Amino acid sequence: MIAAALLCFLVLAVYFDSFDAGWQFDDKPNILNNRYIHLRDLKPESLVQTLFTQPTNPNEIGDNLYRPISFLTLAINWYFGKDKVLGYHIINLLIHCLATTFLFIAILNIFQTPNVKEKFNRNRYVIAFLSTALWAINPIQTQAVTYIVQRMASLAAMFYILSLLCYIKCRLSSSSPHRIFFLLGCALSFLLGLGSKENAAMLPVSLMLIELTCFQRFNWRWGDGKKYYSGSVIAGGVIIIVFGVWFFNSNIFNSLLNSYQHRPFTFSERLLTEPRILIFYLSQIFFPLPGRLSIEHDVPLSISLFQPWTTLPAILLTVLLIGLGISQLRKRPTIALALLFFFINHIIESTVLPLELIFEHRNYLPSMFLFLPIAAGLQWFYDDCVSKKRLLIAGALAGLAAAVIVCLGVGTFVRNLAWATELSLWRDAMK
């Protein structure tokens, strides 16, 4: 497919200067000092050993699997290239190209679903290309692509979007063998994604979102569906209350609180701070100047709803955006998909778990559909200008889209320079 090949060419062009970027940060415990992925042969027992590696204790083999697919690929990289970074960057870029291709094809198939095809089917190739390009060459993705160990994030996202694609293909197919084939592909991709990084666990929720935005019809009026709505609200409320009581009275909650002892923030401080970070992520995605990106961000903790003062506005804006997504499920499914997919796939890393507060690579998966309504809106505006003979404005819109792609590509190229060495990366963070 020419469009997919062109997308991969754009990716290669903007990441061309990343092939000699050095080892950074978590690369050392996970790869350089992790002797159980330092393969000397490709015997089955050696490959199986890599699946149980523990980066927190690289001198011992664990009893449980920890991101086995990611470590298997890193181990194979080590076998062929040892500590030479070139091979790792080539595989990382290949994963990014595959994720880009799967995203492009997934968007094309979304435009064939019942709720979307009547609105965008005629211009689906242009919209899918523009939406995917704006995601693929966005400078914020450099942390998931150029940072070698964050192959875990990009690999999980690649399998995640492939699983979504298989599900959509399954739902669109009229042949039982094809449905079974794509359903098995969906399940297998899900397992491979989970084996790459744990945030792939949100896939079932994303599949429900795809079902709601792309396939389900919301044709009833309030009077017709009053009992359904009332029952759903009551059932949902009961589930939330039961889950809340169980969670806050279980050992899970206590162990979660205890794990915060090793962090410079409390459970409540993290919950209050994360909405500000989510809004900051969105600002980075839509205004990704290289100077706004960093391996470290100085984020003041929110210690109450009013300290700092941006805490409450950020919480309200987050709720507003989620509410906007829910409200558009029927009329504007692309807006609903973009917004709700973003927040759903930040649940694991941006809510209660005591992880570091902020990392840009966490946006690699959640941002996949964010540019879809923007691309669709630009295409609609362009078609409207052409139909009304406003050719100058139409030409300006096409030029603007091309200029944005060029600027994003240049921004990514420049941002990769910061990843060249450990010294350059930390100088950039200090600046």
Phi, psi and omega per residue, in radians:
M1 nan 2.195 -3.029
I2 -1.092 -0.762 -3.101
A3 -1.084 -0.749 3.127
A4 -1.137 -0.692 3.104
A5 -1.119 -0.684 3.116
L6 -1.151 -0.679 3.084
L7 -1.065 -0.777 3.126
C8 -1.140 -0.626 3.078
F9 -1.095 -0.738 3.095
L10 -1.059 -0.768 3.136
V11 -1.062 -0.830 -3.140
L12 -1.087 -0.664 -3.114
A13 -1.134 -0.747 -3.056
V14 -1.444 -0.299 3.105
Y15 -1.841 0.228 -3.079
F16 -1.091 -0.507 -3.103
D17 -1.564 0.173 -3.080
S18 -1.748 -0.069 -3.000
F19 -1.177 -0.404 3.134
D20 -1.928 0.269 3.080
A21 -1.083 2.363 -2.979
G22 -1.418 -3.077 3.099
W23 -1.279 2.442 -3.073
Q24 -2.346 2.562 2.766
F25 0.768 -1.950 -3.067
D26 -1.316 -0.061 3.047
D27 -1.049 -0.581 -3.016
K28 -1.216 -0.955 3.122
P29 -1.189 -0.544 -3.071
N30 -1.439 -0.504 -3.042
I31 -2.174 -1.089 -3.007
L32 -1.127 -0.699 -3.096
N33 -1.762 0.125 -3.088
N34 -1.715 1.547 -2.960
R35 -1.191 -0.301 -3.120
Y36 -1.377 -0.127 2.995
I37 -1.849 0.084 3.117
H38 -1.475 1.316 -3.040
L39 -1.175 2.407 3.004
R40 -1.877 -0.223 3.091
D41 -2.662 3.000 -3.122
L42 -1.948 0.550 3.076
K43 -1.164 2.595 -3.114
P44 -0.933 -0.724 -3.110
E45 -1.167 -0.563 3.107
S46 -1.226 -0.716 3.132
L47 -1.172 -0.717 3.124
V48 -1.097 -0.637 -3.135
Q49 -1.034 -0.624 -3.120
T50 -1.148 -0.412 -3.089
L51 -1.237 -0.320 -3.064
F52 -1.953 0.290 -3.119
T53 -1.170 2.604 3.112
Q54 -2.111 1.796 -3.129
P55 -1.100 -0.429 3.100
T56 -1.310 -0.359 3.086
N57 -2.488 1.298 -2.983
P58 -1.188 -0.083 3.138
N59 -1.615 -0.031 3.139
E60 -2.311 2.618 3.056
I61 -1.607 2.311 -3.116
G62 -1.479 3.051 3.114
D63 -1.625 -0.291 -3.064
N64 -2.026 2.697 3.066
L65 -1.265 2.407 3.057
Y66 -2.346 1.811 -3.132
R67 0.821 0.954 -2.990
P68 -1.096 -0.625 -3.111
I69 -1.173 -0.749 3.118
S70 -1.072 -0.821 -3.102
F71 -1.229 -0.512 3.070
L72 -1.120 -0.759 3.123
T73 -1.161 -0.667 3.106
L74 -1.153 -0.656 3.125
A75 -1.139 -0.709 3.112
I76 -1.157 -0.673 3.031
N77 -0.998 -0.774 -3.121
W78 -1.115 -0.697 -3.118
Y79 -1.037 -0.717 -3.074
F80 -1.532 -0.451 -3.039
G81 -2.337 0.019 -3.113
K82 0.930 -2.222 -3.070
D83 -1.699 0.340 3.065
K84 -1.404 2.187 -2.985
V85 -1.283 -0.365 -3.010
L86 -0.970 -0.865 -3.093
G87 -1.074 -0.664 3.125
Y88 -1.126 -0.745 3.142
H89 -1.180 -0.630 3.108
I90 -1.089 -0.788 3.132
I91 -1.161 -0.733 3.103
N92 -1.020 -0.731 -3.125
L93 -1.241 -0.609 3.067
L94 -1.104 -0.738 3.090
I95 -1.060 -0.740 3.135
H96 -1.128 -0.706 3.105
C97 -1.116 -0.721 3.114
L98 -1.151 -0.746 3.101
A99 -1.072 -0.708 3.108
T100 -1.085 -0.785 -3.137
T101 -1.127 -0.787 3.127
F102 -1.105 -0.677 3.120
L103 -1.118 -0.770 3.126
F104 -1.036 -0.823 -3.126
I105 -1.180 -0.650 3.111
A106 -1.084 -0.754 3.129
I107 -1.132 -0.708 3.077
L108 -1.017 -0.728 3.139
N109 -1.269 -0.549 3.050
I110 -1.058 -0.618 3.127
F111 -1.254 -0.073 3.066
Q112 -1.828 0.011 -3.130
T113 -1.397 2.743 -3.014
P114 -0.980 -0.694 -3.052
N115 -1.412 -0.212 -3.010
V116 -2.047 -0.523 -2.944
K117 -1.114 -0.546 -3.139
E118 -1.204 -0.414 -3.082
K119 -1.568 -0.648 -2.953
F120 -2.271 0.075 -2.984
N121 -1.031 -0.583 -3.047
R122 -1.184 -0.630 -3.070
N123 -1.981 0.489 -2.986
R124 -1.128 -0.587 -3.107
Y125 -1.170 -0.753 3.136
V126 -1.137 -0.805 -3.115
I127 -1.129 -0.776 -3.135
A128 -1.105 -0.712 3.141
F129 -1.134 -0.848 -3.106
L130 -1.127 -0.777 -3.141
S131 -1.067 -0.790 -3.122
T132 -1.188 -0.705 3.138
A133 -1.104 -0.739 3.140
L134 -1.101 -0.541 3.073
W135 -1.365 -0.817 -2.947
A136 -1.185 -0.613 -3.081
I137 -1.870 0.290 3.090
N138 -1.221 2.296 -3.095
P139 -0.989 -0.436 -3.115
I140 -1.167 -0.337 -3.131
Q141 -1.352 -0.152 -3.082
T142 -1.055 -0.568 -3.116
Q143 -1.197 -0.498 3.109
A144 -1.504 -0.316 -3.060
V145 -1.854 -0.839 -3.063
T146 -1.432 -0.565 3.080
Y147 -1.290 1.902 -2.892
I148 -0.990 -0.837 -3.036
V149 -1.176 -0.370 3.123
Q150 -1.355 0.193 2.851
R151 -0.899 -0.515 3.133
M152 -1.013 -0.745 -3.131
A153 -1.243 -0.792 -3.092
S154 -1.250 -0.620 3.123
L155 -1.167 -0.760 3.092
A156 -1.066 -0.725 -3.139
A157 -1.175 -0.639 3.116
M158 -1.073 -0.835 3.118
F159 -1.181 -0.576 -3.131
Y160 -1.091 -0.876 -3.105
I161 -1.235 -0.537 3.050
L162 -1.133 -0.687 3.105
S163 -1.132 -0.743 3.065
L164 -1.034 -0.775 3.132
L165 -1.051 -0.773 3.122
C166 -1.083 -0.683 3.130
Y167 -1.124 -0.778 3.133
I168 -1.092 -0.751 3.104
K169 -1.058 -0.706 3.111
C170 -1.068 -0.787 -3.106
R171 -1.216 -0.506 -3.123
L172 -1.481 -0.330 -3.050
S173 -1.349 2.502 3.091
S174 -1.802 -0.037 -3.113
S175 -1.772 2.250 -3.132
S176 -1.059 -0.786 3.091
P177 -1.047 -0.694 3.115
H178 -1.137 -0.708 3.126
R179 -1.076 -0.776 3.130
I180 -1.104 -0.750 3.140
F181 -1.038 -0.859 -3.107
F182 -1.236 -0.560 3.097
L183 -1.158 -0.717 3.073
L184 -1.137 -0.680 3.077
G185 -1.099 -0.670 3.099
C186 -1.097 -0.811 -3.121
A187 -1.161 -0.754 -3.135
L188 -1.124 -0.759 3.124
S189 -1.104 -0.644 3.092
F190 -1.074 -0.799 3.137
L191 -1.135 -0.693 3.106
L192 -1.157 -0.646 3.076
G193 -1.126 -0.770 3.082
L194 -1.073 -0.611 3.118
G195 -1.302 -0.159 3.104
S196 -1.675 -0.763 3.078
K197 -2.853 2.586 -2.969
E198 -1.212 -0.358 -3.093
N199 -1.190 -0.172 3.020
A200 -1.158 -0.175 3.139
A201 -1.102 -0.291 -3.139
M202 -1.422 0.027 -3.102
L203 -0.990 -0.800 3.135
P204 -0.971 -0.638 3.106
V205 -1.191 -0.696 3.107
S206 -1.151 -0.607 3.078
L207 -1.138 -0.663 3.053
M208 -1.101 -0.672 3.112
L209 -1.130 -0.758 3.086
I210 -1.043 -0.731 3.139
E211 -1.083 -0.771 -3.107
L212 -1.220 -0.743 -3.057
T213 -1.402 -0.548 -2.981
C214 -1.873 -0.433 -2.984
F215 -2.123 -0.631 -3.050
Q216 -1.407 2.456 3.100
R217 -1.712 2.378 3.089
F218 -1.981 1.335 -3.008
N219 -1.756 -0.172 -3.056
W220 -1.375 2.643 3.010
R221 -1.531 2.947 -3.114
W222 -1.053 -0.710 -3.133
G223 -1.101 -0.666 -3.118
D224 -1.277 -0.588 -3.039
G225 -1.876 0.305 -3.048
K226 -1.033 -0.789 3.139
K227 -1.125 -0.692 3.124
Y228 -1.093 -0.832 3.139
Y229 -1.059 -0.824 -3.106
S230 -1.075 -0.804 3.126
G231 -1.088 -0.701 3.141
S232 -1.133 -0.755 -3.139
V233 -1.117 -0.773 -3.135
I234 -1.122 -0.808 -3.136
A235 -1.093 -0.756 3.120
G236 -1.092 -0.731 3.119
G237 -1.102 -0.735 3.123
V238 -1.105 -0.775 3.139
I239 -1.057 -0.771 -3.135
I240 -1.112 -0.755 -3.134
I241 -1.135 -0.802 -3.139
V242 -1.093 -0.801 3.132
F243 -1.097 -0.720 3.138
G244 -1.098 -0.787 3.115
V245 -1.091 -0.788 3.130
W246 -1.088 -0.779 -3.064
F247 -1.120 -0.842 -3.060
F248 -1.342 -0.159 3.086
N249 -1.986 0.219 -3.091
S250 -1.847 2.916 3.082
N251 -1.161 -0.429 3.127
I252 -1.054 -0.788 -3.128
F253 -1.156 -0.705 3.138
N254 -1.145 -0.742 3.120
S255 -1.181 -0.574 3.092
L256 -1.123 -0.790 3.122
L257 -1.127 -0.684 -3.141
N258 -1.125 -0.578 -3.136
S259 -1.209 -0.293 3.083
Y260 -1.304 -0.169 -3.139
Q261 -1.108 -0.395 -3.111
H262 -1.702 0.179 3.139
R263 -2.023 2.654 3.124
P264 -1.457 0.418 3.110
F265 -2.595 2.758 3.136
T266 -1.666 3.028 3.110
F267 -1.017 -0.848 -3.111
S268 -1.186 -0.641 3.115
E269 -1.116 -0.667 3.116
R270 -1.164 -0.782 3.136
L271 -1.068 -0.647 -3.141
L272 -1.317 -0.537 -3.061
T273 -1.424 -0.593 -3.015
E274 -1.053 -0.647 3.071
P275 -1.027 -0.645 3.070
R276 -1.114 -0.668 3.136
I277 -1.203 -0.693 3.115
L278 -1.077 -0.729 3.093
I279 -1.162 -0.655 3.076
F280 -1.111 -0.721 3.069
Y281 -0.981 -0.816 -3.132
L282 -1.066 -0.683 3.115
S283 -1.160 -0.623 3.085
Q284 -1.175 -0.711 -3.108
I285 -1.127 -0.732 -3.083
F286 -1.606 -0.192 3.076
F287 -2.442 1.180 -2.936
P288 -1.568 0.984 3.042
L289 -1.092 2.402 -3.133
P290 -0.925 -0.561 3.134
G291 -1.216 -0.225 3.116
R292 -1.668 -0.010 -3.110
L293 -1.889 2.556 -3.099
S294 -2.884 2.732 3.016
I295 -1.269 -0.398 3.113
E296 -2.261 2.483 3.051
H297 -2.291 2.350 3.131
D298 -1.506 1.683 -3.078
V299 -1.882 1.915 3.063
P300 -1.104 2.369 -3.134
L301 -1.220 2.510 3.018
S302 -1.540 1.970 -3.112
I303 -1.706 -0.174 3.024
S304 -2.781 3.132 3.130
L305 -1.149 -0.300 -3.047
F306 -2.092 0.043 3.109
Q307 -2.280 1.887 -0.115
P308 -1.228 2.964 -3.009
W309 -1.153 -0.357 -3.114
T310 -1.316 -0.132 -3.067
T311 -1.099 -0.963 -3.108
L312 -1.112 -0.796 3.068
P313 -0.995 -0.674 3.140
A314 -1.146 -0.722 3.111
I315 -1.100 -0.798 -3.136
L316 -1.111 -0.715 -3.141
L317 -1.167 -0.670 3.087
T318 -1.086 -0.812 3.105
V319 -1.079 -0.703 3.140
L320 -1.094 -0.760 -3.138
L321 -1.159 -0.709 3.089
I322 -1.130 -0.754 3.099
G323 -1.090 -0.680 3.093
L324 -1.082 -0.741 3.111
G325 -1.062 -0.779 -3.140
I326 -1.130 -0.696 -3.100
S327 -1.181 -0.373 -3.097
Q328 -1.720 0.155 -3.112
L329 -0.977 -0.621 -3.074
R330 -1.565 -0.879 -2.981
K331 -1.465 -0.694 -3.070
R332 -2.293 1.340 -3.034
P333 -1.093 -0.486 3.140
T334 -1.195 -0.633 3.084
I335 -1.180 -0.761 3.119
A336 -1.060 -0.786 -3.128
L337 -1.095 -0.793 -3.097
A338 -1.070 -0.866 -3.063
L339 -1.244 -0.850 -3.063
L340 -1.229 -0.613 3.086
F341 -1.094 -0.687 3.127
F342 -1.068 -0.883 -3.063
F343 -1.297 -0.636 3.103
I344 -1.022 -0.760 -3.046
N345 -1.518 0.149 2.925
H346 -1.816 -0.038 -3.045
I347 -1.054 -0.799 -3.044
I348 -1.189 -0.805 -3.010
E349 -1.657 -0.143 -3.044
S350 -2.250 0.535 3.073
T351 -2.292 -1.824 -2.919
V352 -1.623 -0.361 -3.083
L353 -1.164 2.408 -3.058
P354 -1.380 0.977 3.070
L355 -1.524 3.026 3.010
E356 -0.991 2.622 -3.014
L357 -1.109 -0.734 -2.937
I358 -2.539 2.300 2.966
F359 -2.601 2.347 -3.047
E360 -1.201 -0.498 -3.103
H361 -1.146 -0.267 3.115
R362 -1.169 -0.223 -3.141
N363 -1.570 -0.117 -3.050
Y364 -0.988 -0.907 3.122
L365 -1.331 -0.892 -3.065
P366 -1.035 -0.479 -3.050
S367 -1.506 0.058 -2.995
M368 -1.033 -0.628 -3.092
F369 -1.858 0.097 -3.059
L370 -1.099 -0.543 -3.081
F371 -1.570 -0.043 -3.113
L372 -1.087 -0.907 3.126
P373 -1.154 -0.513 3.101
I374 -1.168 -0.814 3.106
A375 -1.095 -0.709 3.122
A376 -1.131 -0.717 3.117
G377 -1.129 -0.730 3.105
L378 -1.112 -0.716 3.125
Q379 -1.140 -0.714 3.100
W380 -1.088 -0.771 3.141
F381 -1.119 -0.707 3.126
Y382 -1.106 -0.829 3.135
D383 -1.085 -0.673 3.118
D384 -1.109 -0.729 3.121
C385 -1.153 -0.704 3.129
V386 -1.142 -0.755 -3.126
S387 -1.140 -0.490 3.129
K388 -1.702 0.219 3.089
K389 1.106 0.444 3.067
R390 -1.611 1.176 -2.987
L391 -1.195 -0.531 3.122
L392 -1.127 -0.771 3.116
I393 -1.167 -0.696 3.118
A394 -1.073 -0.753 3.106
G395 -1.118 -0.679 3.118
A396 -1.124 -0.655 3.107
L397 -1.129 -0.775 3.118
A398 -1.100 -0.714 3.103
G399 -1.139 -0.657 3.119
L400 -1.110 -0.776 3.126
A401 -1.056 -0.760 3.126
A402 -1.128 -0.712 -3.125
A403 -1.138 -0.687 3.125
V404 -1.107 -0.748 3.120
I405 -1.089 -0.744 3.118
V406 -1.102 -0.772 -3.122
C407 -1.122 -0.733 3.097
L408 -1.097 -0.720 3.123
G409 -1.104 -0.750 3.100
V410 -1.124 -0.712 3.115
G411 -1.063 -0.723 3.100
T412 -1.149 -0.749 3.116
F413 -1.038 -0.771 -3.141
V414 -1.185 -0.736 -3.116
R415 -1.089 -0.611 3.135
N416 -1.104 -0.422 3.121
L417 -1.101 -0.549 3.133
A418 -1.168 -0.436 -3.105
W419 -1.520 0.086 -3.032
A420 -1.024 -0.825 -3.138
T421 -2.423 2.926 3.084
E422 -1.099 -0.661 3.141
L423 -1.146 -0.786 -3.121
S424 -1.140 -0.625 -3.138
L425 -1.145 -0.781 -3.100
W426 -1.352 -0.470 2.979
R427 -1.111 -0.733 3.117
D428 -1.102 -0.741 -3.141
A429 -1.124 -0.705 3.117
M430 -1.111 -0.739 3.136
K431 -1.105 nan nan
